[in-house]
Amino acid sequence: YWPRRKFLRYPGTIKARFLPPIPPGLDKEEFMRRLIGETEAACDQMLIEAAQAPNPPPMPPTALKRLAELGAAAKT
């Protein structure tokens, strides 16, 4: 993990998640609702996992704010 515009580097593993496909044929509003909802839910889950890891990366203020909204605390 490395922050933008900084030379600092942090050890760790980058994780990605492939979500199930959204079925074809949905109208634009339903497609976008599902796309945003499923993506945000997966991102929230991965953020919580990263924050609660034994050696979490430094979290930017936006991530800390989202963790507070989710009721999850980051390890410090």
mmJSON file of the N, C-alpha and C atoms, coordinates in Angstrom:
{"data_MODEL":{"atom_site":{
"group_PDB":["ATOM","ATOM","ATOM","ATOM","ATOM","ATOM","ATOM","ATOM","ATOM","ATOM","ATOM","ATOM","ATOM","ATOM","ATOM","ATOM","ATOM","ATOM","ATOM","ATOM","ATOM","ATOM","ATOM","ATOM","ATOM","ATOM","ATOM","ATOM","ATOM","ATOM","ATOM","ATOM","ATOM","ATOM","ATOM","ATOM","ATOM","ATOM","ATOM","ATOM","ATOM","ATOM","ATOM","ATOM","ATOM","ATOM","ATOM","ATOM","ATOM","ATOM","ATOM","ATOM","ATOM","ATOM","ATOM","ATOM","ATOM","ATOM","ATOM","ATOM","ATOM","ATOM","ATOM","ATOM","ATOM","ATOM","ATOM","ATOM","ATOM","ATOM","ATOM","ATOM","ATOM","ATOM","ATOM","ATOM","ATOM","ATOM","ATOM","ATOM","ATOM","ATOM","ATOM","ATOM","ATOM","ATOM","ATOM","ATOM","ATOM","ATOM","ATOM","ATOM","ATOM","ATOM","ATOM","ATOM","ATOM","ATOM","ATOM","ATOM","ATOM","ATOM","ATOM","ATOM","ATOM","ATOM","ATOM","ATOM","ATOM","ATOM","ATOM","ATOM","ATOM","ATOM","ATOM","ATOM","ATOM","ATOM","ATOM","ATOM","ATOM","ATOM","ATOM","ATOM","ATOM","ATOM","ATOM","ATOM","ATOM","ATOM","ATOM","ATOM","ATOM","ATOM","ATOM","ATOM","ATOM","ATOM","ATOM","ATOM","ATOM","ATOM","ATOM","ATOM","ATOM","ATOM","ATOM","ATOM","ATOM","ATOM","ATOM","ATOM","ATOM","ATOM","ATOM","ATOM","ATOM","ATOM","ATOM","ATOM","ATOM","ATOM","ATOM","ATOM","ATOM","ATOM","ATOM","ATOM","ATOM","ATOM","ATOM","ATOM","ATOM","ATOM","ATOM","ATOM","ATOM","ATOM","ATOM","ATOM","ATOM","ATOM","ATOM","ATOM","ATOM","ATOM","ATOM","ATOM","ATOM","ATOM","ATOM","ATOM","ATOM","ATOM","ATOM","ATOM","ATOM","ATOM","ATOM","ATOM","ATOM","ATOM","ATOM","ATOM","ATOM","ATOM","ATOM","ATOM","ATOM","ATOM","ATOM","ATOM","ATOM","ATOM","ATOM","ATOM","ATOM","ATOM","ATOM","ATOM","ATOM","ATOM","ATOM","ATOM","ATOM","ATOM","ATOM","ATOM"],
"id":[1,2,3,4,5,6,7,8,9,10,11,12,13,14,15,16,17,18,19,20,21,22,23,24,25,26,27,28,29,30,31,32,33,34,35,36,37,38,39,40,41,42,43,44,45,46,47,48,49,50,51,52,53,54,55,56,57,58,59,60,61,62,63,64,65,66,67,68,69,70,71,72,73,74,75,76,77,78,79,80,81,82,83,84,85,86,87,88,89,90,91,92,93,94,95,96,97,98,99,100,101,102,103,104,105,106,107,108,109,110,111,112,113,114,115,116,117,118,119,120,121,122,123,124,125,126,127,128,129,130,131,132,133,134,135,136,137,138,139,140,141,142,143,144,145,146,147,148,149,150,151,152,153,154,155,156,157,158,159,160,161,162,163,164,165,166,167,168,169,170,171,172,173,174,175,176,177,178,179,180,181,182,183,184,185,186,187,188,189,190,191,192,193,194,195,196,197,198,199,200,201,202,203,204,205,206,207,208,209,210,211,212,213,214,215,216,217,218,219,220,221,222,223,224,225,226,227,228],
"type_symbol":["N","C","C","N","C","C","N","C","C","N","C","C","N","C","C","N","C","C","N","C","C","N","C","C","N","C","C","N","C","C","N","C","C","N","C","C","N","C","C","N","C","C","N","C","C","N","C","C","N","C","C","N","C","C","N","C","C","N","C","C","N","C","C","N","C","C","N","C","C","N","C","C","N","C","C","N","C","C","N","C","C","N","C","C","N","C","C","N","C","C","N","C","C","N","C","C","N","C","C","N","C","C","N","C","C","N","C","C","N","C","C","N","C","C","N","C","C","N","C","C","N","C","C","N","C","C","N","C","C","N","C","C","N","C","C","N","C","C","N","C","C","N","C","C","N","C","C","N","C","C","N","C","C","N","C","C","N","C","C","N","C","C","N","C","C","N","C","C","N","C","C","N","C","C","N","C","C","N","C","C","N","C","C","N","C","C","N","C","C","N","C","C","N","C","C","N","C","C","N","C","C","N","C","C","N","C","C","N","C","C","N","C","C","N","C","C","N","C","C","N","C","C","N","C","C","N","C","C"],
"label_atom_id":["N","CA","C","N","CA","C","N","CA","C","N","CA","C","N","CA","C","N","CA","C","N","CA","C","N","CA","C","N","CA","C","N","CA","C","N","CA","C","N","CA","C","N","CA","C","N","CA","C","N","CA","C","N","CA","C","N","CA","C","N","CA","C","N","CA","C","N","CA","C","N","CA","C","N","CA","C","N","CA","C","N","CA","C","N","CA","C","N","CA","C","N","CA","C","N","CA","C","N","CA","C","N","CA","C","N","CA","C","N","CA","C","N","CA","C","N","CA","C","N","CA","C","N","CA","C","N","CA","C","N","CA","C","N","CA","C","N","CA","C","N","CA","C","N","CA","C","N","CA","C","N","CA","C","N","CA","C","N","CA","C","N","CA","C","N","CA","C","N","CA","C","N","CA","C","N","CA","C","N","CA","C","N","CA","C","N","CA","C","N","CA","C","N","CA","C","N","CA","C","N","CA","C","N","CA","C","N","CA","C","N","CA","C","N","CA","C","N","CA","C","N","CA","C","N","CA","C","N","CA","C","N","CA","C","N","CA","C","N","CA","C","N","CA","C","N","CA","C","N","CA","C","N","CA","C","N","CA","C","N","CA","C","N","CA","C"],
"label_alt_id":[null,null,null,null,null,null,null,null,null,null,null,null,null,null,null,null,null,null,null,null,null,null,null,null,null,null,null,null,null,null,null,null,null,null,null,null,null,null,null,null,null,null,null,null,null,null,null,null,null,null,null,null,null,null,null,null,null,null,null,null,null,null,null,null,null,null,null,null,null,null,null,null,null,null,null,null,null,null,null,null,null,null,null,null,null,null,null,null,null,null,null,null,null,null,null,null,null,null,null,null,null,null,null,null,null,null,null,null,null,null,null,null,null,null,null,null,null,null,null,null,null,null,null,null,null,null,null,null,null,null,null,null,null,null,null,null,null,null,null,null,null,null,null,null,null,null,null,null,null,null,null,null,null,null,null,null,null,null,null,null,null,null,null,null,null,null,null,null,null,null,null,null,null,null,null,null,null,null,null,null,null,null,null,null,null,null,null,null,null,null,null,null,null,null,null,null,null,null,null,null,null,null,null,null,null,null,null,null,null,null,null,null,null,null,null,null,null,null,null,null,null,null,null,null,null,null,null,null],
"label_comp_id":["TYR","TYR","TYR","TRP","TRP","TRP","PRO","PRO","PRO","ARG","ARG","ARG","ARG","ARG","ARG","LYS","LYS","LYS","PHE","PHE","PHE","LEU","LEU","LEU","ARG","ARG","ARG","TYR","TYR","TYR","PRO","PRO","PRO","GLY","GLY","GLY","THR","THR","THR","ILE","ILE","ILE","LYS","LYS","LYS","ALA","ALA","ALA","ARG","ARG","ARG","PHE","PHE","PHE","LEU","LEU","LEU","PRO","PRO","PRO","PRO","PRO","PRO","ILE","ILE","ILE","PRO","PRO","PRO","PRO","PRO","PRO","GLY","GLY","GLY","LEU","LEU","LEU","ASP","ASP","ASP","LYS","LYS","LYS","GLU","GLU","GLU","GLU","GLU","GLU","PHE","PHE","PHE","MET","MET","MET","ARG","ARG","ARG","ARG","ARG","ARG","LEU","LEU","LEU","ILE","ILE","ILE","GLY","GLY","GLY","GLU","GLU","GLU","THR","THR","THR","GLU","GLU","GLU","ALA","ALA","ALA","ALA","ALA","ALA","CYS","CYS","CYS","ASP","ASP","ASP","GLN","GLN","GLN","MET","MET","MET","LEU","LEU","LEU","ILE","ILE","ILE","GLU","GLU","GLU","ALA","ALA","ALA","ALA","ALA","ALA","GLN","GLN","GLN","ALA","ALA","ALA","PRO","PRO","PRO","ASN","ASN","ASN","PRO","PRO","PRO","PRO","PRO","PRO","PRO","PRO","PRO","MET","MET","MET","PRO","PRO","PRO","PRO","PRO","PRO","THR","THR","THR","ALA","ALA","ALA","LEU","LEU","LEU","LYS","LYS","LYS","ARG","ARG","ARG","LEU","LEU","LEU","ALA","ALA","ALA","GLU","GLU","GLU","LEU","LEU","LEU","GLY","GLY","GLY","ALA","ALA","ALA","ALA","ALA","ALA","ALA","ALA","ALA","LYS","LYS","LYS","THR","THR","THR"],
"label_asym_id":["A","A","A","A","A","A","A","A","A","A","A","A","A","A","A","A","A","A","A","A","A","A","A","A","A","A","A","A","A","A","A","A","A","A","A","A","A","A","A","A","A","A","A","A","A","A","A","A","A","A","A","A","A","A","A","A","A","A","A","A","A","A","A","A","A","A","A","A","A","A","A","A","A","A","A","A","A","A","A","A","A","A","A","A","A","A","A","A","A","A","A","A","A","A","A","A","A","A","A","A","A","A","A","A","A","A","A","A","A","A","A","A","A","A","A","A","A","A","A","A","A","A","A","A","A","A","A","A","A","A","A","A","A","A","A","A","A","A","A","A","A","A","A","A","A","A","A","A","A","A","A","A","A","A","A","A","A","A","A","A","A","A","A","A","A","A","A","A","A","A","A","A","A","A","A","A","A","A","A","A","A","A","A","A","A","A","A","A","A","A","A","A","A","A","A","A","A","A","A","A","A","A","A","A","A","A","A","A","A","A","A","A","A","A","A","A","A","A","A","A","A","A","A","A","A","A","A","A"],
"label_entity_id":["1","1","1","1","1","1","1","1","1","1","1","1","1","1","1","1","1","1","1","1","1","1","1","1","1","1","1","1","1","1","1","1","1","1","1","1","1","1","1","1","1","1","1","1","1","1","1","1","1","1","1","1","1","1","1","1","1","1","1","1","1","1","1","1","1","1","1","1","1","1","1","1","1","1","1","1","1","1","1","1","1","1","1","1","1","1","1","1","1","1","1","1","1","1","1","1","1","1","1","1","1","1","1","1","1","1","1","1","1","1","1","1","1","1","1","1","1","1","1","1","1","1","1","1","1","1","1","1","1","1","1","1","1","1","1","1","1","1","1","1","1","1","1","1","1","1","1","1","1","1","1","1","1","1","1","1","1","1","1","1","1","1","1","1","1","1","1","1","1","1","1","1","1","1","1","1","1","1","1","1","1","1","1","1","1","1","1","1","1","1","1","1","1","1","1","1","1","1","1","1","1","1","1","1","1","1","1","1","1","1","1","1","1","1","1","1","1","1","1","1","1","1","1","1","1","1","1","1"],
"label_seq_id":[1,1,1,2,2,2,3,3,3,4,4,4,5,5,5,6,6,6,7,7,7,8,8,8,9,9,9,10,10,10,11,11,11,12,12,12,13,13,13,14,14,14,15,15,15,16,16,16,17,17,17,18,18,18,19,19,19,20,20,20,21,21,21,22,22,22,23,23,23,24,24,24,25,25,25,26,26,26,27,27,27,28,28,28,29,29,29,30,30,30,31,31,31,32,32,32,33,33,33,34,34,34,35,35,35,36,36,36,37,37,37,38,38,38,39,39,39,40,40,40,41,41,41,42,42,42,43,43,43,44,44,44,45,45,45,46,46,46,47,47,47,48,48,48,49,49,49,50,50,50,51,51,51,52,52,52,53,53,53,54,54,54,55,55,55,56,56,56,57,57,57,58,58,58,59,59,59,60,60,60,61,61,61,62,62,62,63,63,63,64,64,64,65,65,65,66,66,66,67,67,67,68,68,68,69,69,69,70,70,70,71,71,71,72,72,72,73,73,73,74,74,74,75,75,75,76,76,76],
"pdbx_PDB_ins_code":[null,null,null,null,null,null,null,null,null,null,null,null,null,null,null,null,null,null,null,null,null,null,null,null,null,null,null,null,null,null,null,null,null,null,null,null,null,null,null,null,null,null,null,null,null,null,null,null,null,null,null,null,null,null,null,null,null,null,null,null,null,null,null,null,null,null,null,null,null,null,null,null,null,null,null,null,null,null,null,null,null,null,null,null,null,null,null,null,null,null,null,null,null,null,null,null,null,null,null,null,null,null,null,null,null,null,null,null,null,null,null,null,null,null,null,null,null,null,null,null,null,null,null,null,null,null,null,null,null,null,null,null,null,null,null,null,null,null,null,null,null,null,null,null,null,null,null,null,null,null,null,null,null,null,null,null,null,null,null,null,null,null,null,null,null,null,null,null,null,null,null,null,null,null,null,null,null,null,null,null,null,null,null,null,null,null,null,null,null,null,null,null,null,null,null,null,null,null,null,null,null,null,null,null,null,null,null,null,null,null,null,null,null,null,null,null,null,null,null,null,null,null,null,null,null,null,null,null],
"Cartn_x":[0.847,0.0,0.885,0.569,1.318,0.368,0.469,-0.385,0.048,-0.879,-0.581,0.37,1.277,2.204,3.097,3.345,4.241,5.183,6.362,7.342,7.129,6.303,6.089,5.488,5.917,5.381,5.012,3.936,3.476,3.353,3.837,3.724,2.269,1.965,0.615,0.279,-0.941,-1.444,-2.599,-2.563,-3.677,-4.725,-5.965,-7.059,-8.061,-8.635,-9.686,-10.831,-11.986,-13.152,-13.934,-14.258,-15.104,-16.525,-17.432,-18.825,-19.597,-20.722,-21.55,-22.024,-22.213,-22.663,-24.082,-24.334,-25.688,-26.403,-27.605,-28.278,-28.599,-28.549,-28.885,-30.387,-30.732,-32.139,-32.783,-32.033,-32.597,-32.683,-33.662,-33.692,-32.54,-32.23,-31.049,-31.071,-32.218,-32.298,-32.037,-32.646,-32.444,-31.002,-30.442,-29.049,-28.12,-28.281,-27.411,-27.612,-28.861,-29.133,-28.396,-28.475,-27.798,-26.284,-25.797,-24.355,-23.778,-24.381,-23.885,-24.056,-25.221,-25.482,-24.54,-24.372,-23.515,-22.038,-21.624,-20.231,-19.929,-20.804,-20.587,-20.587,-21.48,-21.521,-20.221,-19.711,-18.455,-17.284,-17.267,-16.192,-16.231,-17.432,-17.561,-17.02,-17.357,-16.882,-15.353,-14.766,-13.307,-12.634,-13.269,-12.726,-12.702,-13.783,-13.837,-12.766,-12.626,-11.598,-10.201,-9.937,-8.616,-8.382,-9.405,-9.258,-9.048,-9.6,-9.503,-8.382,-7.581,-6.451,-5.399,-4.556,-3.52,-2.579,-2.287,-1.395,-2.076,-3.08,-3.845,-3.032,-3.342,-2.66,-3.165,-2.425,-2.938,-4.2,-5.205,-6.487,-6.637,-7.048,-7.309,-8.571,-8.754,-9.934,-11.255,-11.342,-12.593,-12.897,-11.868,-12.068,-12.461,-11.822,-12.174,-13.608,-14.025,-15.408,-16.385,-16.075,-16.962,-16.998,-15.881,-15.867,-16.745,-16.706,-17.557,-19.028,-19.356,-20.739,-21.207,-20.298,-20.632,-20.617,-20.133,-20.055,-18.889,-17.883,-16.692,-15.518,-14.671,-13.513,-12.253,-11.38,-10.071,-9.128,-8.239,-7.212,-6.185,-5.75,-4.722,-3.516],
"Cartn_y":[-1.179,0.0,1.232,2.213,3.466,4.625,5.661,6.832,7.649,8.389,9.239,10.357,10.667,11.79,11.716,10.523,10.358,9.197,9.276,8.222,7.084,7.278,6.261,4.996,3.849,2.565,1.783,1.02,0.221,-1.228,-2.173,-3.578,-4.03,-5.029,-5.572,-6.299,-6.735,-7.464,-6.691,-6.512,-5.87,-6.937,-6.636,-7.578,-6.971,-7.828,-7.426,-8.42,-7.995,-8.867,-8.757,-9.89,-9.933,-10.22,-9.34,-9.483,-10.266,-10.862,-11.564,-10.594,-11.102,-10.208,-9.705,-8.509,-7.96,-8.481,-9.033,-9.623,-8.582,-9.004,-8.075,-7.807,-6.733,-6.439,-5.507,-5.062,-4.136,-2.747,-1.965,-0.584,0.175,1.347,2.104,2.398,2.806,3.166,1.958,0.807,-0.403,-0.885,-0.845,-1.245,-0.395,0.927,1.823,1.636,1.437,1.216,-0.032,-1.108,-2.348,-2.206,-1.58,-1.385,-0.618,0.499,1.323,0.604,0.022,-0.65,-1.813,-2.674,-3.848,-3.466,-2.482,-2.034,-1.375,-0.5,0.177,-0.816,-1.798,-2.799,-3.602,-4.001,-4.754,-3.889,-2.622,-1.708,-1.494,-1.332,-1.163,-2.383,-3.577,-4.802,-4.887,-4.554,-4.602,-3.523,-2.367,-1.304,-1.747,-2.366,-2.861,-3.926,-4.85,-5.89,-5.282,-4.285,-3.641,-2.914,-2.229,-1.459,-2.359,-3.563,-4.473,-5.497,-5.36,-6.271,-6.068,-7.069,-6.927,-5.745,-5.434,-4.324,-3.459,-2.663,-1.906,-0.779,-0.443,0.693,1.992,3.071,4.355,4.702,5.161,5.458,6.955,7.348,8.766,9.203,10.493,10.986,10.487,10.342,9.865,8.43,7.593,6.212,6.166,6.98,7.023,7.494,8.469,8.955,7.843,7.108,6.024,4.913,4.586,3.576,4.002,5.28,5.787,5.663,5.969,5.836,4.388,3.461,2.04,1.46,2.218,1.736,0.796,0.872,0.034,0.926,0.425,1.214,0.686,1.592,1.214,0.949,-0.023,-0.264,0.843,1.315,2.36,1.896],
"Cartn_z":[0.0,0.0,0.0,-0.808,-0.797,-1.064,-0.251,-0.449,-1.661,-2.216,-3.367,-2.978,-3.901,-3.775,-2.526,-2.04,-0.893,-1.176,-0.596,-0.778,0.219,1.214,2.236,1.642,2.143,1.719,2.969,2.872,4.002,3.555,4.364,3.984,4.049,3.289,3.328,2.045,1.975,0.826,0.22,-1.084,-1.775,-2.043,-1.709,-1.932,-2.902,-3.712,-4.648,-4.51,-4.879,-4.792,-6.103,-6.678,-7.867,-7.407,-7.743,-7.333,-8.384,-7.981,-8.967,-10.048,-11.26,-12.33,-12.085,-12.55,-12.508,-13.751,-13.581,-14.745,-15.816,-17.072,-18.155,-18.209,-18.898,-19.132,-18.124,-17.131,-16.149,-16.758,-16.294,-16.763,-16.109,-16.632,-16.204,-14.707,-14.177,-12.754,-11.86,-12.2,-11.405,-11.516,-12.717,-12.908,-12.048,-12.106,-11.337,-9.839,-9.408,-7.985,-7.5,-8.264,-7.874,-7.959,-9.006,-9.165,-7.982,-7.657,-6.552,-5.22,-4.982,-3.711,-3.448,-4.441,-4.259,-4.16,-4.934,-4.878,-3.539,-3.082,-1.8,-0.643,-0.67,0.401,0.445,-0.716,-0.763,-0.305,-0.717,-0.288,1.222,1.771,3.219,3.957,3.47,4.107,4.054,2.914,2.79,3.64,3.771,4.617,6.075,6.526,7.908,8.126,7.182,7.297,7.379,6.556,6.572,7.889,8.384,9.623,10.829,10.796,11.933,11.774,10.737,10.514,11.604,11.839,12.865,12.626,11.377,11.05,9.987,10.395,9.395,8.775,7.528,6.902,7.509,7.363,7.833,7.04,7.743,7.108,6.87,5.675,5.422,6.164,6.349,7.074,6.494,5.183,4.586,5.005,5.114,5.549,7.02,7.847,9.266,9.464,8.665,8.744,8.367,7.291,6.861,7.894,8.506,9.564,10.727,11.087,12.165,11.783,10.528,10.059,10.117,9.864,9.88,11.291,12.253,13.624,13.856,13.008,13.143,13.511,14.362,14.789,14.127,13.79,13.252,14.411,14.247,15.261,15.177,16.31,16.33,17.091],
"occupancy":[1.0,1.0,1.0,1.0,1.0,1.0,1.0,1.0,1.0,1.0,1.0,1.0,1.0,1.0,1.0,1.0,1.0,1.0,1.0,1.0,1.0,1.0,1.0,1.0,1.0,1.0,1.0,1.0,1.0,1.0,1.0,1.0,1.0,1.0,1.0,1.0,1.0,1.0,1.0,1.0,1.0,1.0,1.0,1.0,1.0,1.0,1.0,1.0,1.0,1.0,1.0,1.0,1.0,1.0,1.0,1.0,1.0,1.0,1.0,1.0,1.0,1.0,1.0,1.0,1.0,1.0,1.0,1.0,1.0,1.0,1.0,1.0,1.0,1.0,1.0,1.0,1.0,1.0,1.0,1.0,1.0,1.0,1.0,1.0,1.0,1.0,1.0,1.0,1.0,1.0,1.0,1.0,1.0,1.0,1.0,1.0,1.0,1.0,1.0,1.0,1.0,1.0,1.0,1.0,1.0,1.0,1.0,1.0,1.0,1.0,1.0,1.0,1.0,1.0,1.0,1.0,1.0,1.0,1.0,1.0,1.0,1.0,1.0,1.0,1.0,1.0,1.0,1.0,1.0,1.0,1.0,1.0,1.0,1.0,1.0,1.0,1.0,1.0,1.0,1.0,1.0,1.0,1.0,1.0,1.0,1.0,1.0,1.0,1.0,1.0,1.0,1.0,1.0,1.0,1.0,1.0,1.0,1.0,1.0,1.0,1.0,1.0,1.0,1.0,1.0,1.0,1.0,1.0,1.0,1.0,1.0,1.0,1.0,1.0,1.0,1.0,1.0,1.0,1.0,1.0,1.0,1.0,1.0,1.0,1.0,1.0,1.0,1.0,1.0,1.0,1.0,1.0,1.0,1.0,1.0,1.0,1.0,1.0,1.0,1.0,1.0,1.0,1.0,1.0,1.0,1.0,1.0,1.0,1.0,1.0,1.0,1.0,1.0,1.0,1.0,1.0,1.0,1.0,1.0,1.0,1.0,1.0,1.0,1.0,1.0,1.0,1.0,1.0],
"B_iso_or_equiv":[0.0,0.0,0.0,0.0,0.0,0.0,0.0,0.0,0.0,0.0,0.0,0.0,0.0,0.0,0.0,0.0,0.0,0.0,0.0,0.0,0.0,0.0,0.0,0.0,0.0,0.0,0.0,0.0,0.0,0.0,0.0,0.0,0.0,0.0,0.0,0.0,0.0,0.0,0.0,0.0,0.0,0.0,0.0,0.0,0.0,0.0,0.0,0.0,0.0,0.0,0.0,0.0,0.0,0.0,0.0,0.0,0.0,0.0,0.0,0.0,0.0,0.0,0.0,0.0,0.0,0.0,0.0,0.0,0.0,0.0,0.0,0.0,0.0,0.0,0.0,0.0,0.0,0.0,0.0,0.0,0.0,0.0,0.0,0.0,0.0,0.0,0.0,0.0,0.0,0.0,0.0,0.0,0.0,0.0,0.0,0.0,0.0,0.0,0.0,0.0,0.0,0.0,0.0,0.0,0.0,0.0,0.0,0.0,0.0,0.0,0.0,0.0,0.0,0.0,0.0,0.0,0.0,0.0,0.0,0.0,0.0,0.0,0.0,0.0,0.0,0.0,0.0,0.0,0.0,0.0,0.0,0.0,0.0,0.0,0.0,0.0,0.0,0.0,0.0,0.0,0.0,0.0,0.0,0.0,0.0,0.0,0.0,0.0,0.0,0.0,0.0,0.0,0.0,0.0,0.0,0.0,0.0,0.0,0.0,0.0,0.0,0.0,0.0,0.0,0.0,0.0,0.0,0.0,0.0,0.0,0.0,0.0,0.0,0.0,0.0,0.0,0.0,0.0,0.0,0.0,0.0,0.0,0.0,0.0,0.0,0.0,0.0,0.0,0.0,0.0,0.0,0.0,0.0,0.0,0.0,0.0,0.0,0.0,0.0,0.0,0.0,0.0,0.0,0.0,0.0,0.0,0.0,0.0,0.0,0.0,0.0,0.0,0.0,0.0,0.0,0.0,0.0,0.0,0.0,0.0,0.0,0.0,0.0,0.0,0.0,0.0,0.0,0.0],
"pdbx_formal_charge":[null,null,null,null,null,null,null,null,null,null,null,null,null,null,null,null,null,null,null,null,null,null,null,null,null,null,null,null,null,null,null,null,null,null,null,null,null,null,null,null,null,null,null,null,null,null,null,null,null,null,null,null,null,null,null,null,null,null,null,null,null,null,null,null,null,null,null,null,null,null,null,null,null,null,null,null,null,null,null,null,null,null,null,null,null,null,null,null,null,null,null,null,null,null,null,null,null,null,null,null,null,null,null,null,null,null,null,null,null,null,null,null,null,null,null,null,null,null,null,null,null,null,null,null,null,null,null,null,null,null,null,null,null,null,null,null,null,null,null,null,null,null,null,null,null,null,null,null,null,null,null,null,null,null,null,null,null,null,null,null,null,null,null,null,null,null,null,null,null,null,null,null,null,null,null,null,null,null,null,null,null,null,null,null,null,null,null,null,null,null,null,null,null,null,null,null,null,null,null,null,null,null,null,null,null,null,null,null,null,null,null,null,null,null,null,null,null,null,null,null,null,null,null,null,null,null,null,null],
"auth_seq_id":[1,1,1,2,2,2,3,3,3,4,4,4,5,5,5,6,6,6,7,7,7,8,8,8,9,9,9,10,10,10,11,11,11,12,12,12,13,13,13,14,14,14,15,15,15,16,16,16,17,17,17,18,18,18,19,19,19,20,20,20,21,21,21,22,22,22,23,23,23,24,24,24,25,25,25,26,26,26,27,27,27,28,28,28,29,29,29,30,30,30,31,31,31,32,32,32,33,33,33,34,34,34,35,35,35,36,36,36,37,37,37,38,38,38,39,39,39,40,40,40,41,41,41,42,42,42,43,43,43,44,44,44,45,45,45,46,46,46,47,47,47,48,48,48,49,49,49,50,50,50,51,51,51,52,52,52,53,53,53,54,54,54,55,55,55,56,56,56,57,57,57,58,58,58,59,59,59,60,60,60,61,61,61,62,62,62,63,63,63,64,64,64,65,65,65,66,66,66,67,67,67,68,68,68,69,69,69,70,70,70,71,71,71,72,72,72,73,73,73,74,74,74,75,75,75,76,76,76],
"auth_comp_id":["TYR","TYR","TYR","TRP","TRP","TRP","PRO","PRO","PRO","ARG","ARG","ARG","ARG","ARG","ARG","LYS","LYS","LYS","PHE","PHE","PHE","LEU","LEU","LEU","ARG","ARG","ARG","TYR","TYR","TYR","PRO","PRO","PRO","GLY","GLY","GLY","THR","THR","THR","ILE","ILE","ILE","LYS","LYS","LYS","ALA","ALA","ALA","ARG","ARG","ARG","PHE","PHE","PHE","LEU","LEU","LEU","PRO","PRO","PRO","PRO","PRO","PRO","ILE","ILE","ILE","PRO","PRO","PRO","PRO","PRO","PRO","GLY","GLY","GLY","LEU","LEU","LEU","ASP","ASP","ASP","LYS","LYS","LYS","GLU","GLU","GLU","GLU","GLU","GLU","PHE","PHE","PHE","MET","MET","MET","ARG","ARG","ARG","ARG","ARG","ARG","LEU","LEU","LEU","ILE","ILE","ILE","GLY","GLY","GLY","GLU","GLU","GLU","THR","THR","THR","GLU","GLU","GLU","ALA","ALA","ALA","ALA","ALA","ALA","CYS","CYS","CYS","ASP","ASP","ASP","GLN","GLN","GLN","MET","MET","MET","LEU","LEU","LEU","ILE","ILE","ILE","GLU","GLU","GLU","ALA","ALA","ALA","ALA","ALA","ALA","GLN","GLN","GLN","ALA","ALA","ALA","PRO","PRO","PRO","ASN","ASN","ASN","PRO","PRO","PRO","PRO","PRO","PRO","PRO","PRO","PRO","MET","MET","MET","PRO","PRO","PRO","PRO","PRO","PRO","THR","THR","THR","ALA","ALA","ALA","LEU","LEU","LEU","LYS","LYS","LYS","ARG","ARG","ARG","LEU","LEU","LEU","ALA","ALA","ALA","GLU","GLU","GLU","LEU","LEU","LEU","GLY","GLY","GLY","ALA","ALA","ALA","ALA","ALA","ALA","ALA","ALA","ALA","LYS","LYS","LYS","THR","THR","THR"],
"auth_asym_id":["A","A","A","A","A","A","A","A","A","A","A","A","A","A","A","A","A","A","A","A","A","A","A","A","A","A","A","A","A","A","A","A","A","A","A","A","A","A","A","A","A","A","A","A","A","A","A","A","A","A","A","A","A","A","A","A","A","A","A","A","A","A","A","A","A","A","A","A","A","A","A","A","A","A","A","A","A","A","A","A","A","A","A","A","A","A","A","A","A","A","A","A","A","A","A","A","A","A","A","A","A","A","A","A","A","A","A","A","A","A","A","A","A","A","A","A","A","A","A","A","A","A","A","A","A","A","A","A","A","A","A","A","A","A","A","A","A","A","A","A","A","A","A","A","A","A","A","A","A","A","A","A","A","A","A","A","A","A","A","A","A","A","A","A","A","A","A","A","A","A","A","A","A","A","A","A","A","A","A","A","A","A","A","A","A","A","A","A","A","A","A","A","A","A","A","A","A","A","A","A","A","A","A","A","A","A","A","A","A","A","A","A","A","A","A","A","A","A","A","A","A","A","A","A","A","A","A","A"],
"auth_atom_id":["N","CA","C","N","CA","C","N","CA","C","N","CA","C","N","CA","C","N","CA","C","N","CA","C","N","CA","C","N","CA","C","N","CA","C","N","CA","C","N","CA","C","N","CA","C","N","CA","C","N","CA","C","N","CA","C","N","CA","C","N","CA","C","N","CA","C","N","CA","C","N","CA","C","N","CA","C","N","CA","C","N","CA","C","N","CA","C","N","CA","C","N","CA","C","N","CA","C","N","CA","C","N","CA","C","N","CA","C","N","CA","C","N","CA","C","N","CA","C","N","CA","C","N","CA","C","N","CA","C","N","CA","C","N","CA","C","N","CA","C","N","CA","C","N","CA","C","N","CA","C","N","CA","C","N","CA","C","N","CA","C","N","CA","C","N","CA","C","N","CA","C","N","CA","C","N","CA","C","N","CA","C","N","CA","C","N","CA","C","N","CA","C","N","CA","C","N","CA","C","N","CA","C","N","CA","C","N","CA","C","N","CA","C","N","CA","C","N","CA","C","N","CA","C","N","CA","C","N","CA","C","N","CA","C","N","CA","C","N","CA","C","N","CA","C","N","CA","C","N","CA","C","N","CA","C","N","CA","C","N","CA","C","N","CA","C"],
"pdbx_PDB_model_num":[1,1,1,1,1,1,1,1,1,1,1,1,1,1,1,1,1,1,1,1,1,1,1,1,1,1,1,1,1,1,1,1,1,1,1,1,1,1,1,1,1,1,1,1,1,1,1,1,1,1,1,1,1,1,1,1,1,1,1,1,1,1,1,1,1,1,1,1,1,1,1,1,1,1,1,1,1,1,1,1,1,1,1,1,1,1,1,1,1,1,1,1,1,1,1,1,1,1,1,1,1,1,1,1,1,1,1,1,1,1,1,1,1,1,1,1,1,1,1,1,1,1,1,1,1,1,1,1,1,1,1,1,1,1,1,1,1,1,1,1,1,1,1,1,1,1,1,1,1,1,1,1,1,1,1,1,1,1,1,1,1,1,1,1,1,1,1,1,1,1,1,1,1,1,1,1,1,1,1,1,1,1,1,1,1,1,1,1,1,1,1,1,1,1,1,1,1,1,1,1,1,1,1,1,1,1,1,1,1,1,1,1,1,1,1,1,1,1,1,1,1,1,1,1,1,1,1,1]
}}}
